[in-house]
């Protein structure tokens, strides 16, 4: 693995409140975005067809993607199929007869049509949300068992929570719907977040050296791993978007959001709580 040159930050210039202010402010803003989205739409994040039910119709045409969008009133999204003249058109409507009729009237050849019921979509959405909740709760229990101290444990849990909430808010702002790819990314973010936070906690609490020396050693490894992952996910997003590979673009971009947020949460919010615990909380 390529090791990045990580400059040693002057953390002693900033108070714990100053370090934690930015991550906590962004977390609060993200929660407001999700709450506002819920009030407007009935869901904190706009669900995709996998979770709402609907229809996917695959058509063959020499028309452009823009022309297909303009000619089909029912479409919610139009995605080209790589290496062919075909498009996959998704809609939340389940009236397959009307959908087929409109596509054929527009001069398109219908290659296939698939319908997913709303009840199946609701079940899938519930299962995905339960999966994320169970993973988060299981991670929290494991962290408390591992460190057996409230402040270091809550620092990891709070960082992981923020690593999920802020990307969810960004998904709304960038128009990214909740899909199987984005759900997979959120689950992976729990693991990424815990990995970087445990690395920092172990260096500070369980290894020799001063607080800032331990922090810098943890950053040399942690920042290298996270920046490498961000670079890899950025390449994945670009390639999968160009070749129209299903699921991967959503997975990659949500991971990029979360990993960037994780750098901030780990080395500002988590660090401020650990420094308070190390120099003030333990001695009280």
C-alpha positions as CSV (number, residue, x, y, z in Angstrom):
1,X,0.0,0.0,0.0
2,X,1.2,3.5,-0.9
3,X,1.7,5.6,2.3
4,X,0.7,9.2,2.0
5,X,2.8,11.9,3.7
6,X,0.5,13.0,6.6
7,X,1.5,16.4,8.0
8,X,1.5,16.5,11.8
9,X,-1.5,18.7,12.8
10,X,-1.2,21.3,15.6
11,X,-4.0,19.9,17.6
12,X,-2.8,21.7,20.8
13,X,-3.8,25.0,19.2
14,X,-7.5,24.1,19.3
15,X,-9.8,23.4,22.3
16,X,-11.9,20.3,22.4
17,X,-15.0,22.4,21.7
18,X,-13.4,23.9,18.6
19,X,-12.5,20.4,17.3
20,X,-15.9,18.9,17.9
21,X,-17.9,22.0,16.7
22,X,-17.7,21.4,13.0
23,X,-18.5,17.6,13.0
24,X,-21.4,18.2,15.4
25,X,-22.7,21.1,13.4
26,X,-22.7,19.1,10.2
27,X,-24.4,16.2,12.0
28,X,-27.1,18.5,13.3
29,X,-27.6,20.0,9.8
30,X,-27.8,16.5,8.3
31,X,-30.5,15.5,10.8
32,X,-32.5,18.6,9.9
33,X,-32.3,17.7,6.2
34,X,-33.5,14.2,6.9
35,X,-36.3,15.5,9.2
36,X,-37.4,18.0,6.6
37,X,-37.3,15.4,3.8
38,X,-39.4,13.1,6.0
39,X,-42.0,15.9,6.5
40,X,-42.2,16.6,2.8
41,X,-42.1,13.1,1.3
42,X,-43.0,10.7,4.2
43,X,-39.5,9.1,4.1
44,X,-36.1,10.4,5.3
45,X,-34.5,9.3,2.0
46,X,-36.2,8.9,-1.3
47,X,-36.5,5.1,-1.9
48,X,-35.7,3.6,-5.3
49,X,-37.8,1.1,-7.2
50,X,-36.3,-1.8,-5.2
51,X,-38.2,-0.4,-2.1
52,X,-41.3,1.1,-3.6
53,X,-42.3,-1.4,-6.2
54,X,-42.8,-0.5,-9.9
55,X,-41.9,-1.5,-13.4
56,X,-38.7,-1.8,-15.4
57,X,-39.1,-1.9,-19.2
58,X,-36.2,-2.6,-21.5
59,X,-36.5,-1.0,-24.9
60,X,-34.4,-1.0,-28.1
61,X,-34.1,2.2,-30.1
62,X,-31.6,4.4,-31.9
63,X,-32.9,7.5,-30.1
64,X,-30.7,9.2,-27.6
65,X,-31.2,9.0,-23.8
66,X,-32.6,12.5,-23.7
67,X,-35.1,11.7,-26.5
68,X,-36.3,8.6,-24.6
69,X,-36.8,10.7,-21.4
70,X,-38.8,13.3,-23.3
71,X,-41.0,10.8,-25.2
72,X,-42.0,8.7,-22.2
73,X,-44.1,10.5,-19.6
74,X,-44.2,7.6,-17.1
75,X,-40.4,7.3,-16.7
76,X,-38.6,8.0,-13.4
77,X,-35.2,7.1,-14.8
78,X,-33.6,6.0,-18.1
79,X,-30.4,4.1,-18.1
80,X,-28.6,2.9,-21.2
81,X,-27.4,-0.7,-21.5
82,X,-23.7,-0.8,-22.2
83,X,-22.7,-2.0,-25.6
84,X,-26.1,-1.9,-27.1
85,X,-28.8,0.4,-28.4
86,X,-31.1,-0.5,-25.5
87,X,-32.3,1.4,-22.4
88,X,-33.8,0.3,-19.1
89,X,-36.7,2.6,-18.2
90,X,-37.9,2.5,-14.6
91,X,-41.2,3.8,-13.2
92,X,-43.2,3.4,-10.0
93,X,-46.3,2.6,-12.0
94,X,-47.3,-1.0,-12.2
95,X,-49.8,-0.6,-15.1
96,X,-47.8,-2.7,-17.6
97,X,-50.3,-2.5,-20.4
98,X,-50.3,1.3,-20.4
99,X,-46.5,1.3,-20.1
100,X,-46.0,-1.1,-23.0
101,X,-48.6,0.8,-25.1
102,X,-46.9,4.1,-24.7
103,X,-43.4,2.7,-25.4
104,X,-44.7,1.0,-28.6
105,X,-46.6,4.1,-29.6
106,X,-43.3,6.1,-29.3
107,X,-41.8,3.7,-31.8
108,X,-39.6,1.7,-29.4
109,X,-39.2,-2.1,-29.4
110,X,-40.1,-3.6,-26.1
111,X,-37.4,-6.2,-25.2
112,X,-38.7,-7.1,-21.8
113,X,-40.8,-5.8,-19.0
114,X,-40.7,-6.7,-15.3
115,X,-42.9,-5.6,-12.4
116,X,-42.2,-5.5,-8.7
117,X,-45.1,-5.2,-6.4
118,X,-45.4,-2.5,-3.8
119,X,-45.7,-5.0,-1.0
120,X,-42.5,-6.7,-2.0
121,X,-40.8,-3.3,-2.2
122,X,-42.0,-2.4,1.3
123,X,-40.8,-5.8,2.6
124,X,-37.4,-5.2,1.0
125,X,-37.2,-1.7,2.5
126,X,-38.0,-3.0,6.0
127,X,-35.5,-5.8,5.7
128,X,-32.8,-3.3,4.6
129,X,-33.5,-0.9,7.4
130,X,-33.5,-3.7,10.0
131,X,-30.2,-4.9,8.6
132,X,-28.6,-1.5,9.1
133,X,-30.1,-1.2,12.6
134,X,-29.0,-4.7,13.6
135,X,-25.5,-4.0,12.3
136,X,-25.2,-0.7,14.1
137,X,-26.5,-2.1,17.4
138,X,-24.2,-5.1,17.2
139,X,-21.2,-2.9,16.5
140,X,-22.1,-0.6,19.4
141,X,-22.3,-3.6,21.8
142,X,-19.0,-5.0,20.6
143,X,-17.3,-1.5,21.1
144,X,-18.6,-1.2,24.6
145,X,-17.4,-4.8,25.4
146,X,-14.0,-4.0,23.8
147,X,-13.2,-0.8,25.6
148,X,-15.3,-1.1,28.8
149,X,-15.3,2.6,29.2
150,X,-18.1,5.0,28.3
151,X,-16.3,7.9,26.7
152,X,-14.0,6.0,24.3
153,X,-16.9,3.8,23.4
154,X,-19.4,6.6,22.8
155,X,-16.8,8.4,20.7
156,X,-16.7,5.4,18.2
157,X,-20.5,5.0,18.2
158,X,-21.1,8.7,17.7
159,X,-18.6,8.8,14.8
160,X,-20.1,5.8,13.1
161,X,-23.6,7.3,13.5
162,X,-22.5,10.5,11.9
163,X,-20.8,8.6,9.1
164,X,-24.2,7.2,8.2
165,X,-26.4,10.2,8.8
166,X,-24.4,12.7,6.8
167,X,-24.2,10.6,3.6
168,X,-27.9,10.0,3.9
169,X,-28.5,13.7,3.9
170,X,-26.1,14.2,1.0
171,X,-28.0,11.5,-1.0
172,X,-31.1,13.7,-0.7
173,X,-29.2,16.8,-1.8
174,X,-27.7,15.1,-4.8
175,X,-30.8,13.2,-5.8
176,X,-29.5,9.8,-5.1
177,X,-32.3,7.3,-4.2
178,X,-32.0,4.6,-1.6
179,X,-31.1,1.5,-3.6
180,X,-29.6,-1.9,-2.9
181,X,-26.2,-0.4,-3.8
182,X,-26.5,2.5,-1.4
183,X,-27.8,0.2,1.4
184,X,-24.7,-2.0,0.9
185,X,-22.5,1.2,1.1
186,X,-24.1,2.2,4.4
187,X,-23.4,-1.2,5.9
188,X,-19.8,-1.0,4.7
189,X,-19.4,2.4,6.2
190,X,-20.1,1.0,9.6
191,X,-17.1,-1.3,9.2
192,X,-14.9,1.5,7.8
193,X,-15.8,3.9,10.6
194,X,-15.2,1.4,13.4
195,X,-11.9,0.3,11.8
196,X,-10.4,3.9,11.8
197,X,-11.8,4.8,15.2
198,X,-10.6,1.7,16.9
199,X,-7.2,2.3,15.4
200,X,-7.1,5.8,16.9
201,X,-8.4,4.7,20.3
202,X,-5.9,1.8,20.5
203,X,-3.0,4.0,19.7
204,X,-4.0,6.7,22.3
205,X,-5.3,4.5,25.1
206,X,-3.2,1.3,24.9
207,X,0.2,2.2,23.4
208,X,3.2,4.0,24.8
209,X,4.0,7.6,23.9
210,X,2.5,11.0,24.4
211,X,-1.1,11.8,23.4
212,X,0.0,13.7,20.2
213,X,2.7,11.2,19.3
214,X,0.1,8.4,19.4
215,X,-2.4,10.4,17.5
216,X,0.1,11.1,14.7
217,X,1.1,7.4,14.5
218,X,-2.6,6.5,14.2
219,X,-3.1,9.1,11.5
220,X,-0.2,7.9,9.4
221,X,-1.9,4.5,9.0
222,X,-5.6,5.6,9.2
223,X,-5.4,8.5,6.8
224,X,-3.4,6.4,4.3
225,X,-6.1,3.6,4.4
226,X,-9.0,6.0,4.1
227,X,-7.5,8.1,1.3
228,X,-6.7,5.0,-0.6
229,X,-10.2,3.7,-0.2
230,X,-11.6,7.1,-1.3
231,X,-9.4,7.0,-4.4
232,X,-10.5,3.4,-5.3
233,X,-14.2,4.3,-4.8
234,X,-13.9,7.4,-7.0
235,X,-12.4,5.3,-9.8
236,X,-15.1,2.7,-9.3
237,X,-17.8,5.4,-9.6
238,X,-16.3,6.8,-12.8
239,X,-15.9,3.5,-14.5
240,X,-19.2,2.0,-13.4
241,X,-21.0,5.2,-14.5
242,X,-19.3,5.2,-17.9
243,X,-20.1,1.5,-18.5
244,X,-23.6,1.8,-16.9
245,X,-23.0,-1.1,-14.4
246,X,-26.0,-1.4,-12.1
247,X,-25.7,-0.8,-8.3
248,X,-22.0,0.1,-8.4
249,X,-22.3,3.8,-9.0
250,X,-24.6,4.3,-6.0
251,X,-22.4,2.1,-3.8
252,X,-19.3,3.9,-4.8
253,X,-20.5,7.5,-4.4
254,X,-22.1,6.9,-1.0
255,X,-18.9,5.3,0.1
256,X,-16.9,8.4,-1.1
257,X,-19.3,10.6,0.9
258,X,-19.0,8.5,4.0
259,X,-15.2,8.0,3.9
260,X,-14.6,11.8,3.6
261,X,-17.0,12.4,6.5
262,X,-15.1,9.7,8.5
263,X,-11.8,11.5,8.2
264,X,-13.5,14.6,9.8
265,X,-15.3,12.6,12.5
266,X,-12.4,10.4,13.5
267,X,-9.7,13.1,13.7
268,X,-11.8,16.0,15.0
269,X,-14.9,14.7,17.0
270,X,-13.5,11.4,18.2
271,X,-10.1,12.9,18.9
272,X,-11.7,15.7,21.0
273,X,-13.6,13.2,23.1
274,X,-10.5,11.1,23.6
275,X,-8.4,14.1,24.6
276,X,-11.0,15.2,27.1
277,X,-11.2,11.7,28.5
278,X,-7.4,11.4,28.7
279,X,-6.6,14.8,30.3
280,X,-9.8,15.7,32.2
281,X,-12.4,12.9,32.3
282,X,-10.2,10.1,33.8
283,X,-9.0,12.2,36.7
284,X,-12.4,13.3,37.8
